[in-house]
């Protein structure tokens, strides 16, 4: 599966105000897990997904063309991967990033082998 730009928000411990990002998810070969920002997640990259290490719940969805990615009751800036600014601007058809709504950040790469080993060791046990 190809990497996709998605909205991802931490739900565990938060209502609709969890930390949120827009970045590229990289999917496993099976499509049943994905990698983002140094984490591996169980799920298909849409809806409720879970951190493979911590079990924390995240919400993942496609990026909204109207820019209204966060739940209507949520608040807080959305962290946007600095490397995706031009691609994101094209995707949502806007000309600039609103600094009151977004914070540009560096998204960490994920060590996929670490999580491959972790998930396979769980299966062996």
N, C-alpha and C positions, 0 to 999 in steps of 0.2 A: 504494500500500500504506500502511496505517496504521502509525504508530510502535508499537513493541512493547517491553515491558520484557524485557531479556535479561541473562544472565550472560556476561561477556566477560573472557578471561584471556590475557595475553601468554605465548606458548609459546617464542618464539625466545630462546635464551640461558638458558632456565630449564627445569627439569624440570616439576614440578607446583606450583612455588612462585612463579610469575610474579605480577606485580601483577594484581589482579582487581577488576572493577567490576560493579555492578548498576545499569543505567541504561536509558534509552529509546533504541533505535536508530531512525533515520529512514531509510527505504528510498528508493532511486531509483525512477523511474517504471517501469523495466524489472524491478526486483527483483533485479538481478544485482550491485548494489553497495549499500552503506549507509553512513551517517554516524554518528559517535559521538565525542564528547569532542575535537572539533577535528581529527578524522581521517576519511579516506574509506577504505573497505574494499572489496575485491573478494571476492565470495562472496554467498551467498543469506541470510546471517544465521543460519546453523546449521552447526555443525561447524567445520572448518578454514577460516579466512578470512585474507586478506592485506592489510596496510596498503598502500594505493595508492602512497605515496611511498617507503617504506622497504623494502617487501617482507617485513617481519616477519610471522611467523605468529601468529595469535590463535585461540583456541578460543571459539566462541559457542554457547550453548545456552539453552533456555528456563529460566526460574527454577523450581527444584524446590520443590514444596509442603512438603517436609520440611526445607527450609533447608540441605540438604547439597549445595550447588552446587559447592564445590571438590572436586577429586579426592581420594580417600581418603588418598593419600600426600602431598598438598599441605598447606601451612600458611601462615599469614599472614592478616591481616584483609582483608576484602572491602570495597572502597570503595563506598558506597551514595549515590546522588544524593540530596541533601537535599530536593529538590523532589518526590521520589517516596516519601517515608517512609510516608505514609498509604495510598497505593495499594499499596505493597509489603506493608505489614502486613495489608491485606485479602486480597491475593493469596495469601499463605502462611498466613493465618489464625493470626497471632500477635498479642500485645497490645503488645509493646515490642521495641525494637531492643537486642540484647545488645552493649554497648560493647566486650566482649572479642573479639567476632567481626566486628563491623562498624565502619567509620569513616565518618562522614557527611562528604561532600565536595560542592563545587560542580562540576558537570560543565560544561565549556566548550561553547558552541555551535559548530557547524561552518560554515565559509564554504563552502557547497556550490558556489558559482560558481567558486571557486578550483580545486576538484577537477574540476569539469566541464571547465574549460579545460585542466587538466593531462591528464586522460584523453583528451580529444578531440585534444590536440596529439600524444599518443603514437600515435593512430590515423592522423593525417595524415602522420607521419614514416614 
